[in-house]
């Protein structure tokens, strides 16, 4: 059993390799819409109620998101603790993963 588990784990690709990068996924073409849909309610500078989101976590621009990319990757892709309440479609997580991979 342990051998099977070890074999299964060693063959898994690293989740953030350059081969995961998809340069056709752009901020203007897809990613801005992702952040607008899933994150703006708490992480926009225009949010009426940030629901406890830190003032430093603003995702209005690509530069702001890239500046906090490590936290975005951990919270949205790895832990899937954001957005609060979940609800991100699997296809969107895949596209976000590919966009993030191009920036790491």
MOPAC internal coordinates of N, CA, C and O (Angstrom, degrees):
PM7 1SCF
backbone

  N    0.0000 0     0.00 0     0.00 0    0    0    0
  C    1.4499 1     0.00 0     0.00 0    1    0    0
  C    1.5221 1   110.35 1     0.00 0    2    1    0
  O    1.2310 1   120.61 1   131.83 1    3    2    1
  N    1.3438 1   116.44 1   -48.17 1    3    2    1
  C    1.4576 1   120.60 1   179.87 1    5    3    2
  C    1.5180 1   110.41 1   -62.76 1    6    5    3
  O    1.2310 1   119.95 1   140.06 1    7    6    5
  N    1.3168 1   117.69 1   -39.94 1    7    6    5
  C    1.4599 1   121.12 1   178.49 1    9    7    6
  C    1.5232 1   110.85 1   -61.72 1   10    9    7
  O    1.2310 1   120.40 1   136.96 1   11   10    9
  N    1.3096 1   116.84 1   -43.04 1   11   10    9
  C    1.4552 1   121.10 1   178.07 1   13   11   10
  C    1.5285 1   110.76 1   -60.98 1   14   13   11
  O    1.2310 1   120.17 1   137.84 1   15   14   13
  N    1.3061 1   117.27 1   -42.16 1   15   14   13
  C    1.4619 1   122.03 1   178.43 1   17   15   14
  C    1.5254 1   110.62 1   -63.96 1   18   17   15
  O    1.2310 1   119.82 1   136.64 1   19   18   17
  N    1.3110 1   117.96 1   -43.36 1   19   18   17
  C    1.4663 1   121.50 1   178.91 1   21   19   18
  C    1.5228 1   111.62 1   -64.14 1   22   21   19
  O    1.2310 1   120.11 1   137.04 1   23   22   21
  N    1.3120 1   117.39 1   -42.96 1   23   22   21
  C    1.4561 1   121.13 1   178.66 1   25   23   22
  C    1.5214 1   110.32 1   -63.53 1   26   25   23
  O    1.2310 1   120.22 1   137.43 1   27   26   25
  N    1.3071 1   117.19 1   -42.57 1   27   26   25
  C    1.4609 1   121.08 1  -179.41 1   29   27   26
  C    1.5197 1   111.30 1   -64.04 1   30   29   27
  O    1.2310 1   120.06 1   142.30 1   31   30   29
  N    1.3220 1   117.48 1   -37.70 1   31   30   29
  C    1.4616 1   120.78 1  -177.20 1   33   31   30
  C    1.5188 1   112.91 1   -77.03 1   34   33   31
  O    1.2310 1   119.53 1   145.68 1   35   34   33
  N    1.3177 1   118.50 1   -34.32 1   35   34   33
  C    1.4575 1   119.99 1  -176.29 1   37   35   34
  C    1.5150 1   112.53 1   -71.98 1   38   37   35
  O    1.2310 1   119.60 1   157.30 1   39   38   37
  N    1.3103 1   118.36 1   -22.70 1   39   38   37
  C    1.4501 1   120.60 1  -179.16 1   41   39   38
  C    1.5178 1   113.87 1   -87.01 1   42   41   39
  O    1.2310 1   120.06 1   174.71 1   43   42   41
  N    1.3266 1   117.48 1    -5.29 1   43   42   41
  C    1.4588 1   120.62 1  -176.90 1   45   43   42
  C    1.5227 1   110.29 1   -74.16 1   46   45   43
  O    1.2310 1   119.88 1   -47.36 1   47   46   45
  N    1.3222 1   117.83 1   132.64 1   47   46   45
  C    1.4653 1   120.09 1   178.38 1   49   47   46
  C    1.5131 1   110.91 1   -72.59 1   50   49   47
  O    1.2310 1   120.88 1   -27.60 1   51   50   49
  N    1.3056 1   115.93 1   152.40 1   51   50   49
  C    1.4499 1   120.92 1   174.91 1   53   51   50
  C    1.5277 1   108.08 1   -64.82 1   54   53   51
  O    1.2310 1   119.58 1   -44.10 1   55   54   53
  N    1.3359 1   118.40 1   135.90 1   55   54   53
  C    1.4636 1   119.81 1  -174.52 1   57   55   54
  C    1.5193 1   114.83 1   -71.82 1   58   57   55
  O    1.2310 1   119.48 1   167.39 1   59   58   57
  N    1.3153 1   118.60 1   -12.61 1   59   58   57
  C    1.4605 1   120.23 1  -176.32 1   61   59   58
  C    1.5286 1   111.36 1  -125.58 1   62   61   59
  O    1.2310 1   120.25 1  -130.55 1   63   62   61
  N    1.2955 1   117.12 1    49.45 1   63   62   61
  C    1.4426 1   120.45 1   179.03 1   65   63   62
  C    1.5217 1   110.17 1   -91.85 1   66   65   63
  O    1.2310 1   121.14 1   -21.88 1   67   66   65
  N    1.3103 1   115.43 1   158.12 1   67   66   65
  C    1.4620 1   120.07 1  -179.91 1   69   67   66
  C    1.5270 1   111.27 1   -58.42 1   70   69   67
  O    1.2310 1   120.11 1   151.54 1   71   70   69
  N    1.3258 1   117.40 1   -28.46 1   71   70   69
  C    1.4631 1   119.82 1  -179.55 1   73   71   70
  C    1.5313 1   111.84 1   -68.37 1   74   73   71
  O    1.2310 1   119.93 1   161.91 1   75   74   73
  N    1.3252 1   117.73 1   -18.09 1   75   74   73
  C    1.4616 1   121.20 1   177.26 1   77   75   74
  C    1.5198 1   111.97 1   -80.21 1   78   77   75
  O    1.2310 1   120.37 1   163.51 1   79   78   77
  N    1.3234 1   116.91 1   -16.49 1   79   78   77
  C    1.4619 1   122.14 1  -177.54 1   81   79   78
  C    1.5260 1   110.73 1   -64.35 1   82   81   79
  O    1.2310 1   121.25 1   -45.34 1   83   82   81
  N    1.3262 1   115.22 1   134.66 1   83   82   81
  C    1.4604 1   121.35 1   174.97 1   85   83   82
  C    1.5222 1   107.67 1  -126.45 1   86   85   83
  O    1.2310 1   119.86 1   -83.59 1   87   86   85
  N    1.3395 1   117.88 1    96.41 1   87   86   85
  C    1.4664 1   120.95 1  -176.14 1   89   87   86
  C    1.5221 1   114.12 1   -64.73 1   90   89   87
  O    1.2310 1   119.84 1   168.59 1   91   90   89
  N    1.3305 1   117.91 1   -11.41 1   91   90   89
  C    1.4616 1   119.00 1   177.81 1   93   91   90
  C    1.5299 1   111.74 1   -76.24 1   94   93   91
  O    1.2310 1   120.17 1   166.11 1   95   94   93
  N    1.3355 1   117.29 1   -13.89 1   95   94   93
  C    1.4662 1   121.49 1   176.78 1   97   95   94
  C    1.5220 1   106.96 1   -88.00 1   98   97   95
  O    1.2310 1   120.59 1   -71.07 1   99   98   97
  N    1.3164 1   116.48 1   108.93 1   99   98   97
  C    1.4569 1   120.94 1  -175.18 1  101   99   98
  C    1.5249 1   110.93 1  -113.93 1  102  101   99
  O    1.2310 1   121.41 1   -17.03 1  103  102  101
  N    1.3263 1   114.91 1   162.97 1  103  102  101
  C    1.4590 1   120.49 1   176.51 1  105  103  102
  C    1.5261 1   110.21 1   -58.97 1  106  105  103
  O    1.2310 1   120.87 1   128.13 1  107  106  105
  N    1.3251 1   115.94 1   -51.87 1  107  106  105
  C    1.4706 1   120.18 1  -177.56 1  109  107  106
  C    1.5194 1   112.72 1   -68.84 1  110  109  107
  O    1.2310 1   120.22 1   148.82 1  111  110  109
  N    1.3189 1   117.19 1   -31.18 1  111  110  109
  C    1.4572 1   120.34 1  -174.58 1  113  111  110
  C    1.5174 1   114.97 1   -85.56 1  114  113  111
  O    1.2310 1   120.00 1   151.18 1  115  114  113
  N    1.3516 1   117.61 1   -28.82 1  115  114  113
  C    1.4584 1   118.77 1  -177.71 1  117  115  114
  C    1.5260 1   113.48 1  -148.05 1  118  117  115
  O    1.2310 1   120.06 1   132.33 1  119  118  117
  N    1.3210 1   117.48 1   -47.67 1  119  118  117
  C    1.4614 1   121.46 1  -168.50 1  121  119  118
  C    1.5216 1   113.40 1   -64.35 1  122  121  119
  O    1.2310 1   119.73 1   141.05 1  123  122  121
  N    1.3170 1   118.13 1   -38.95 1  123  122  121
  C    1.4662 1   120.06 1   177.77 1  125  123  122
  C    1.5280 1   110.18 1   -58.75 1  126  125  123
  O    1.2310 1   120.51 1   140.43 1  127  126  125
  N    1.3175 1   116.62 1   -39.57 1  127  126  125
  C    1.4598 1   120.88 1   177.86 1  129  127  126
  C    1.5234 1   112.41 1   -65.19 1  130  129  127
  O    1.2310 1   120.32 1   143.36 1  131  130  129
  N    1.3242 1   116.99 1   -36.64 1  131  130  129
  C    1.4642 1   120.92 1   176.55 1  133  131  130
  C    1.5186 1   109.79 1   -59.87 1  134  133  131
  O    1.2310 1   120.63 1   128.80 1  135  134  133
  N    1.3422 1   116.40 1   -51.20 1  135  134  133
  C    1.4613 1   120.06 1  -177.82 1  137  135  134
  C    1.5283 1   111.39 1   -66.83 1  138  137  135
  O    1.2310 1   120.24 1   145.45 1  139  138  137
  N    1.3026 1   117.15 1   -34.55 1  139  138  137
  C    1.4601 1   121.05 1   176.91 1  141  139  138
  C    1.5263 1   110.33 1   -64.72 1  142  141  139
  O    1.2310 1   120.56 1   137.19 1  143  142  141
  N    1.3167 1   116.53 1   -42.81 1  143  142  141
  C    1.4649 1   121.91 1  -177.97 1  145  143  142
  C    1.5213 1   112.55 1   -71.55 1  146  145  143
  O    1.2310 1   120.33 1   131.00 1  147  146  145
  N    1.3242 1   116.97 1   -49.00 1  147  146  145
  C    1.4541 1   120.96 1  -169.87 1  149  147  146
  C    1.5293 1   115.06 1   -98.15 1  150  149  147
  O    1.2310 1   119.47 1   161.60 1  151  150  149
  N    1.3303 1   118.62 1   -18.40 1  151  150  149
  C    1.4632 1   119.56 1  -168.94 1  153  151  150
  C    1.5294 1   115.14 1  -121.82 1  154  153  151
  O    1.2310 1   119.93 1   153.95 1  155  154  153
  N    1.3308 1   117.74 1   -26.05 1  155  154  153
  C    1.4648 1   121.14 1  -173.13 1  157  155  154
  C    1.5263 1   114.45 1   -58.37 1  158  157  155
  O    1.2310 1   119.78 1   148.50 1  159  158  157
  N    1.3127 1   118.02 1   -31.50 1  159  158  157
  C    1.4672 1   119.47 1  -177.08 1  161  159  158
  C    1.5259 1   111.69 1   -56.27 1  162  161  159
  O    1.2310 1   120.10 1   148.39 1  163  162  161
  N    1.3313 1   117.41 1   -31.61 1  163  162  161
  C    1.4692 1   121.58 1  -178.97 1  165  163  162
  C    1.5287 1   113.18 1  -117.49 1  166  165  163
  O    1.2310 1   119.95 1   154.38 1  167  166  165
  N    1.3236 1   117.70 1   -25.62 1  167  166  165
  C    1.4652 1   120.77 1  -170.92 1  169  167  166
  C    1.5238 1   114.10 1  -113.29 1  170  169  167
  O    1.2310 1   119.91 1  -159.80 1  171  170  169
  N    1.3075 1   117.78 1    20.20 1  171  170  169
  C    1.4602 1   121.07 1   175.36 1  173  171  170
  C    1.5236 1   108.88 1  -100.45 1  174  173  171
  O    1.2310 1   120.72 1   -32.92 1  175  174  173
  N    1.3213 1   116.23 1   147.08 1  175  174  173
  C    1.4670 1   119.42 1   176.19 1  177  175  174
  C    1.5253 1   110.41 1   -65.96 1  178  177  175
  O    1.2310 1   120.26 1   163.05 1  179  178  177
  N    1.3121 1   117.10 1   -16.95 1  179  178  177
  C    1.4668 1   122.51 1  -179.69 1  181  179  178
  C    1.5306 1   113.18 1   -95.55 1  182  181  179
  O    1.2310 1   119.98 1   179.34 1  183  182  181
  N    1.3252 1   117.65 1    -0.66 1  183  182  181
  C    1.4704 1   120.90 1  -176.61 1  185  183  182
  C    1.5357 1   110.36 1   -63.74 1  186  185  183
  O    1.2310 1   120.90 1   -52.97 1  187  186  185
  N    1.3194 1   115.88 1   127.03 1  187  186  185
  C    1.4658 1   120.82 1   179.74 1  189  187  186
  C    1.5278 1   111.42 1   -67.74 1  190  189  187
  O    1.2310 1   120.25 1   143.47 1  191  190  189
  N    1.3312 1   117.13 1   -36.53 1  191  190  189
  C    1.4588 1   122.74 1   178.65 1  193  191  190
  C    1.5275 1   106.95 1  -136.93 1  194  193  191
  O    1.2310 1   120.46 1   -68.14 1  195  194  193
  N    1.3113 1   116.72 1   111.86 1  195  194  193
  C    1.4702 1   121.14 1  -175.94 1  197  195  194
  C    1.5302 1   112.13 1   -80.13 1  198  197  195
  O    1.2310 1   119.66 1   179.35 1  199  198  197
  N    1.3102 1   118.26 1    -0.65 1  199  198  197
  C    1.4701 1   122.61 1   176.01 1  201  199  198
  C    1.5231 1   112.43 1    50.59 1  202  201  199
  O    1.2310 1   120.49 1  -141.49 1  203  202  201
  N    1.3279 1   116.67 1    38.51 1  203  202  201
  C    1.4591 1   121.34 1   176.46 1  205  203  202
  C    1.5158 1   115.58 1    88.52 1  206  205  203
  O    1.2310 1   119.75 1   179.25 1  207  206  205
  N    1.3186 1   118.08 1    -0.75 1  207  206  205
  C    1.4739 1   119.76 1   178.86 1  209  207  206
  C    1.5314 1   108.94 1   -64.99 1  210  209  207
  O    1.2310 1   119.79 1   -42.87 1  211  210  209
  N    1.3145 1   118.00 1   137.13 1  211  210  209
  C    1.4627 1   120.75 1   179.51 1  213  211  210
  C    1.5330 1   111.09 1   -59.06 1  214  213  211
  O    1.2310 1   120.64 1   -37.30 1  215  214  213
  N    1.3126 1   116.38 1   142.70 1  215  214  213
  C    1.4612 1   121.27 1   178.81 1  217  215  214
  C    1.5247 1   111.48 1   -58.77 1  218  217  215
  O    1.2310 1   120.32 1   152.68 1  219  218  217
  N    1.3202 1   117.00 1   -27.32 1  219  218  217
  C    1.4659 1   121.32 1  -179.17 1  221  219  218
  C    1.5292 1   112.74 1   -77.87 1  222  221  219
  O    1.2310 1   120.16 1   168.42 1  223  222  221
  N    1.3210 1   117.30 1   -11.58 1  223  222  221
  C    1.4720 1   121.22 1  -179.24 1  225  223  222
  C    1.5250 1   109.99 1   -97.97 1  226  225  223
  O    1.2310 1   121.34 1   -97.65 1  227  226  225
  N    1.3287 1   115.04 1    82.35 1  227  226  225
  C    1.4569 1   122.02 1   178.27 1  229  227  226
  C    1.5199 1   107.26 1  -117.42 1  230  229  227
  O    1.2310 1   120.77 1   -48.46 1  231  230  229
  N    1.3371 1   116.14 1   131.54 1  231  230  229
  C    1.4602 1   121.75 1  -175.75 1  233  231  230
  C    1.5223 1   111.75 1  -120.11 1  234  233  231
  O    1.2310 1   120.13 1  -136.13 1  235  234  233
  N    1.3221 1   117.36 1    43.87 1  235  234  233
  C    1.4624 1   121.07 1   179.96 1  237  235  234
  C    1.5248 1   112.97 1   -76.32 1  238  237  235
  O    1.2310 1   120.15 1   151.82 1  239  238  237
  N    1.3198 1   117.31 1   -28.18 1  239  238  237
  C    1.4678 1   121.10 1  -175.63 1  241  239  238
  C    1.5190 1   110.65 1  -128.38 1  242  241  239
  O    1.2310 1   121.40 1   -17.85 1  243  242  241
  N    1.3036 1   114.92 1   162.15 1  243  242  241
  C    1.4713 1   119.88 1   176.59 1  245  243  242
  C    1.5181 1   110.39 1   -59.85 1  246  245  243
  O    1.2310 1   120.17 1   137.76 1  247  246  245
  N    1.3319 1   117.27 1   -42.24 1  247  246  245
  C    1.4700 1   120.91 1  -178.86 1  249  247  246
  C    1.5288 1   111.10 1   -60.88 1  250  249  247
  O    1.2310 1   119.91 1   140.55 1  251  250  249
  N    1.3235 1   117.78 1   -39.45 1  251  250  249
  C    1.4632 1   120.90 1   178.38 1  253  251  250
  C    1.5253 1   111.31 1   -65.78 1  254  253  251
  O    1.2310 1   120.35 1   140.60 1  255  254  253
  N    1.3087 1   116.94 1   -39.40 1  255  254  253
  C    1.4626 1   120.74 1   178.65 1  257  255  254
  C    1.5285 1   110.00 1   -68.34 1  258  257  255
  O    1.2310 1   120.25 1   132.74 1  259  258  257
  N    1.3085 1   117.12 1   -47.26 1  259  258  257
  C    1.4684 1   120.76 1  -179.16 1  261  259  258
  C    1.5197 1   110.52 1   -60.76 1  262  261  259
  O    1.2310 1   120.34 1   143.50 1  263  262  261
  N    1.3364 1   116.95 1   -36.50 1  263  262  261
  C    1.4609 1   121.32 1   178.97 1  265  263  262
  C    1.5233 1   111.67 1   -61.40 1  266  265  263
  O    1.2310 1   120.14 1   152.87 1  267  266  265
  N    1.3207 1   117.33 1   -27.13 1  267  266  265
  C    1.4649 1   121.85 1  -178.82 1  269  267  266
  C    1.5283 1   112.14 1  -116.38 1  270  269  267
  O    1.2310 1   121.15 1  -154.48 1  271  270  269
  N    1.3107 1   115.41 1    25.52 1  271  270  269
  C    1.4652 1   121.17 1  -173.46 1  273  271  270
  C    1.5247 1   113.28 1   -59.17 1  274  273  271
  O    1.2310 1   119.98 1   143.27 1  275  274  273
  N    1.3276 1   117.64 1   -36.73 1  275  274  273
  C    1.4669 1   119.11 1   179.32 1  277  275  274
  C    1.5232 1   111.01 1   -60.02 1  278  277  275
  O    1.2310 1   120.28 1   135.42 1  279  278  277
  N    1.3272 1   117.06 1   -44.58 1  279  278  277
  C    1.4651 1   120.88 1   179.97 1  281  279  278
  C    1.5287 1   111.09 1   -68.68 1  282  281  279
  O    1.2310 1   120.35 1   140.84 1  283  282  281
  N    1.3214 1   116.93 1   -39.16 1  283  282  281
  C    1.4651 1   120.49 1   177.97 1  285  283  282
  C    1.5203 1   109.22 1   -60.62 1  286  285  283
  O    1.2310 1   120.67 1   132.38 1  287  286  285
  N    1.3374 1   116.33 1   -47.62 1  287  286  285
  C    1.4673 1   119.66 1  -179.43 1  289  287  286
  C    1.5228 1   110.98 1   -59.31 1  290  289  287
  O    1.2310 1   120.34 1   132.96 1  291  290  289
  N    1.3263 1   116.95 1   -47.04 1  291  290  289
  C    1.4599 1   120.52 1  -177.96 1  293  291  290
  C    1.5216 1   110.92 1   -64.31 1  294  293  291
  O    1.2310 1   119.96 1   128.99 1  295  294  293
  N    1.3234 1   117.68 1   -51.01 1  295  294  293
  C    1.4632 1   120.64 1  -172.59 1  297  295  294
  C    1.5289 1   113.09 1   -74.34 1  298  297  295
  O    1.2310 1   119.86 1   141.63 1  299  298  297
  N    1.3290 1   117.87 1   -38.37 1  299  298  297
  C    1.4700 1   120.04 1  -175.87 1  301  299  298
  C    1.5208 1   111.63 1   -90.39 1  302  301  299
  O    1.2310 1   120.02 1   134.64 1  303  302  301
  N    1.3241 1   117.57 1   -45.36 1  303  302  301
  C    1.4646 1   120.01 1  -173.74 1  305  303  302
  C    1.5255 1   113.70 1   -92.09 1  306  305  303
  O    1.2310 1   119.98 1   133.11 1  307  306  305
  N    1.3291 1   117.64 1   -46.89 1  307  306  305
  C    1.4644 1   119.92 1  -174.87 1  309  307  306
  C    1.5274 1   112.10 1   -79.03 1  310  309  307
  O    1.2310 1   120.78 1   121.47 1  311  310  309
  N    1.3320 1   116.11 1   -58.53 1  311  310  309
  C    1.4649 1   120.36 1  -176.61 1  313  311  310
  C    1.5275 1   112.53 1   -84.61 1  314  313  311
  O    1.2310 1   120.42 1   154.35 1  315  314  313
  N    1.3020 1   116.81 1   -25.65 1  315  314  313
  C    1.4645 1   124.39 1  -175.43 1  317  315  314
  C    1.5363 1   111.17 1    53.41 1  318  317  315
  O    1.2310 1   121.38 1  -135.88 1  319  318  317
  N    1.3505 1   114.96 1    44.12 1  319  318  317
  C    1.4600 1   121.95 1   176.75 1  321  319  318
  C    1.5265 1   111.47 1   -98.77 1  322  321  319
  O    1.2310 1   120.17 1   175.68 1  323  322  321
  N    1.2951 1   117.28 1    -4.32 1  323  322  321
  C    1.4631 1   122.80 1   175.85 1  325  323  322
  C    1.5123 1   107.50 1  -129.31 1  326  325  323
  O    1.2310 1   120.14 1   -35.74 1  327  326  325
  N    1.2952 1   117.34 1   144.26 1  327  326  325
  C    1.4539 1   127.05 1    -3.39 1  329  327  326
  C    1.5244 1   111.05 1   -70.36 1  330  329  327
  O    1.2310 1   121.68 1   -22.10 1  331  330  329
  N    1.3330 1   114.38 1   157.90 1  331  330  329
  C    1.4593 1   118.85 1   177.50 1  333  331  330
  C    1.5232 1   108.69 1   -56.20 1  334  333  331
  O    1.2310 1   120.70 1   -45.98 1  335  334  333
  N    1.2892 1   116.27 1   134.02 1  335  334  333
  C    1.4552 1   120.13 1  -179.33 1  337  335  334
  C    1.5161 1   113.74 1    87.89 1  338  337  335
  O    1.2310 1   120.27 1   173.75 1  339  338  337
  N    1.3496 1   117.10 1    -6.25 1  339  338  337
  C    1.4598 1   120.53 1   177.56 1  341  339  338
  C    1.5073 1   112.92 1    68.62 1  342  341  339
  O    1.2310 1   120.93 1    35.48 1  343  342  341
  N    1.2999 1   115.83 1  -144.52 1  343  342  341
  C    1.4484 1   120.93 1   176.40 1  345  343  342
  C    1.5180 1   115.91 1    93.65 1  346  345  343
  O    1.2310 1   119.85 1  -173.46 1  347  346  345
  N    1.3350 1   117.90 1     6.54 1  347  346  345
  C    1.4647 1   120.21 1   179.28 1  349  347  346
  C    1.5239 1   108.30 1   -81.89 1  350  349  347
  O    1.2310 1   120.71 1   -53.83 1  351  350  349
  N    1.3207 1   116.25 1   126.17 1  351  350  349
  C    1.4599 1   120.51 1   177.58 1  353  351  350
  C    1.5234 1   110.12 1   -64.22 1  354  353  351
  O    1.2310 1   120.91 1   -35.38 1  355  354  353
  N    1.3187 1   115.87 1   144.62 1  355  354  353
  C    1.4660 1   122.17 1  -179.82 1  357  355  354
  C    1.5307 1   111.40 1   -56.04 1  358  357  355
  O    1.2310 1   120.25 1   140.51 1  359  358  357
  N    1.3234 1   117.13 1   -39.49 1  359  358  357
  C    1.4739 1   120.67 1   179.31 1  361  359  358
  C    1.5299 1   110.67 1   -62.20 1  362  361  359
  O    1.2310 1   120.48 1   142.17 1  363  362  361
  N    1.3367 1   116.69 1   -37.83 1  363  362  361
  C    1.4626 1   120.36 1   178.54 1  365  363  362
  C    1.5189 1   111.34 1   -68.31 1  366  365  363
  O    1.2310 1   120.22 1   141.44 1  367  366  365
  N    1.3211 1   117.18 1   -38.56 1  367  366  365
  C    1.4622 1   120.32 1   176.56 1  369  367  366
  C    1.5284 1   110.49 1   -62.55 1  370  369  367
  O    1.2310 1   120.42 1   139.39 1  371  370  369
  N    1.3114 1   116.80 1   -40.61 1  371  370  369
  C    1.4632 1   121.16 1   178.87 1  373  371  370
  C    1.5230 1   110.83 1   -63.38 1  374  373  371
  O    1.2310 1   120.31 1   134.12 1  375  374  373
  N    1.3324 1   117.00 1   -45.88 1  375  374  373
  C    1.4661 1   120.19 1   179.18 1  377  375  374
  C    1.5175 1   111.23 1   -65.13 1  378  377  375
  O    1.2310 1   120.11 1   139.64 1  379  378  377
  N    1.3351 1   117.40 1   -40.36 1  379  378  377
  C    1.4654 1   119.52 1   177.71 1  381  379  378
  C    1.5206 1   110.50 1   -63.40 1  382  381  379
  O    1.2310 1   120.44 1   137.27 1  383  382  381
  N    1.3066 1   116.76 1   -42.73 1  383  382  381
  C    1.4701 1   120.96 1   177.72 1  385  383  382
  C    1.5340 1   110.33 1   -56.62 1  386  385  383
  O    1.2310 1   120.02 1   136.46 1  387  386  385
  N    1.3115 1   117.57 1   -43.54 1  387  386  385
  C    1.4662 1   121.46 1  -178.93 1  389  387  386
  C    1.5132 1   111.31 1   -69.21 1  390  389  387
  O    1.2310 1   119.69 1   144.57 1  391  390  389
  N    1.3339 1   118.20 1   -35.43 1  391  390  389
  C    1.4671 1   121.36 1   176.56 1  393  391  390
  C    1.5220 1   110.51 1   -67.94 1  394  393  391
  O    1.2310 1   120.56 1   136.00 1  395  394  393
  N    1.3414 1   116.54 1   -44.00 1  395  394  393
  C    1.4605 1   121.22 1   178.85 1  397  395  394
  C    1.5237 1   110.49 1   -62.66 1  398  397  395
  O    1.2310 1   119.96 1   138.87 1  399  398  397
  N    1.3208 1   117.68 1   -41.13 1  399  398  397
  C    1.4701 1   121.55 1  -178.36 1  401  399  398
  C    1.5286 1   111.82 1   -58.96 1  402  401  399
  O    1.2310 1   119.96 1   150.69 1  403  402  401
  N    1.3084 1   117.69 1   -29.31 1  403  402  401
  C    1.4669 1   120.93 1   179.00 1  405  403  402
  C    1.5249 1   111.98 1   -74.89 1  406  405  403
  O    1.2310 1   119.94 1   165.32 1  407  406  405
  N    1.3060 1   117.73 1   -14.68 1  407  406  405
  C    1.4527 1   121.20 1  -175.43 1  409  407  406
  C    1.5126 1   113.20 1  -108.35 1  410  409  407
  O    1.2310 1   119.87 1   178.22 1  411  410  409
  N    1.2930 1   117.86 1    -1.78 1  411  410  409
  C    1.4788 1   120.61 1  -179.68 1  413  411  410
  C    1.4948 1   111.45 1   -99.58 1  414  413  411
  O    1.2310 1   120.10 1   180.00 1  415  414  413

